[in-house]
């Protein structure tokens, strides 16, 4: 039972920081402003990790490679730690591939969450202070779909189509 609690705590702590690092990467990649409560929280919780790594690993074409590499290494360490706690001798290739797949999965979770919040804001209060943040996160993914799917009766179905595509 204590082993399960330890595995749960390791998974939770590592996933928390990995998701924050991925949010930081996505904010920079999608050019979402950090001047909002979510952006300031992400910067405050990740800068102590990212800034030293940025001195060694520069960005490439507007992508923050230091943050992405740090998220990947942290996830790989979390996968290795949980495997070791379960008594499994983890293979390095498996850990690296699993960490990369986990980063993709977490990125999709971030997009799904942003879509759901953006849809709720559009229904409840489209002028909420946080609405532009979620619009900026989802717009690059919704824009290509909006070329093919017009609004039906002033209702935009592209978030629903994007959610279905992500699930597939």
C-alpha positions, -999 to 999 in steps of 0.1 A, spaced: 0 0 0 28 24 8 44 16 -26 12 26 -44 11 58 -24 47 65 -34 40 58 -71 9 80 -70 29 109 -54 58 105 -79 33 104 -108 14 135 -96 45 157 -88 63 148 -121 31 152 -142 24 186 -125 58 200 -135 58 184 -169 24 199 -178 35 233 -166 66 231 -188 45 220 -217 21 249 -211 51 272 -211 63 257 -244 29 259 -260 24 295 -248 56 305 -265 50 284 -296 15 298 -301 25 333 -290 0 334 -261 8 364 -239 21 356 -204 4 388 -190 -25 369 -174 -29 348 -142 -22 315 -159 8 328 -177 23 344 -146 17 312 -126 34 291 -153 64 315 -154 67 316 -116 67 279 -112 90 270 -141 115 298 -145 138 283 -118 142 252 -140 141 267 -175 165 297 -171 197 277 -163 189 252 -192 183 281 -216 219 292 -211 231 259 -226 203 251 -251 192 279 -274 158 282 -291 153 272 -327 129 290 -351 109 305 -322 106 272 -304 118 270 -268 138 238 -270 152 241 -235 117 240 -220 106 211 -243 138 191 -235 134 198 -198 98 185 -199 109 154 -218 138 147 -193 116 153 -163 89 129 -177 116 103 -185 128 105 -149 93 101 -137 87 71 -159 120 56 -147 112 63 -110 77 47 -112 90 17 -130 118 13 -104 93 16 -75 72 -12 -91 103 -34 -92 107 -33 -129 141 -28 -144 133 -1 -170 150 -3 -204 164 31 -215 148 30 -250 114 22 -234 117 51 -210 127 76 -237 99 65 -260 73 64 -233 83 99 -221 79 112 -257 45 97 -260 35 110 -226 45 145 -238 23 142 -268 -6 129 -246 -2 158 -222 -1 183 -250 -34 169 -263 -48 172 -228 -38 208 -227 -55 215 -261 -87 196 -251 -89 216 -218 -83 249 -236 -111 240 -261 -136 231 -234 -128 263 -214 -129 285 -246 -163 270 -255 -177 276 -220 -164 312 -221 -181 317 -255 -214 306 -241 -213 322 -206 -191 353 -209 -171 359 -242 -156 391 -227 -141 374 -196 -105 385 -189 -92 350 -195 -111 344 -228 -84 359 -250 -59 335 -235 -79 304 -244 -88 319 -278 -51 323 -285 -43 287 -275 -71 272 -296 -72 295 -327 -42 279 -346 -59 245 -343 -94 258 -351 -85 281 -380 -78 253 -406 -111 236 -397 -131 269 -400 -121 271 -437 -141 239 -444 -169 240 -417 -190 272 -417 -210 282 -387 -245 268 -387 -271 292 -374 -244 313 -357 -231 282 -339 -194 272 -345 -190 235 -347 -153 235 -352 -144 229 -315 -166 198 -316 -149 186 -348 -115 192 -333 -124 173 -301 -135 144 -322 -103 145 -342 -82 146 -311 -101 116 -297 -95 97 -329 
